[in-house]
Every structure is written in structure tokens, then in C-alpha cells.
Amino acid sequence: MRKFINYLKESYVELSKKTTWPSWKSLQSSALLVMLATVIIAVALLVIDFLFQHLMTAIYTL
């Protein structure tokens, strides 16, 4: 049990004293970048799915 308590104490010190957290502005810009990348990838997959569906329809109707 002592090891677990020591682990919790060390984890708290690590997170509160030694970790460098991003600023709010940096966090917002990173989140915006992730959302934009997600939308771009989703649109790309939509286009690929649309093209593949039409390709398979054309092949199966031969």
C-alpha cells in the first residue's frame, strides 16, 4: 500500500511541478488544427467511397 501512495504523490508532483502545460491560445490552435484535419480526411474518404461505389456499380452491371 505504501508503494501505491508513494506513486500517487510522485505522480502529483510530476504533473503539478515538472510538466509544461500548453497555453490556452496554443491549445485552441491545436484543437482547431485537429478539427480541420478531421474534416479534410472525412471529405477525402467520402469522395473515395463515392468513386469506389460507382466503380463497383459499373463493374457489376457489365
Buried (B, 14 or more C-beta within 10 A) or exposed (E): EEEEEEEEEEEEEEEEEEEEEEEEEEEEEEEEEEEEEEEEEEEEEEEEEEEEEEEEEEEEEE
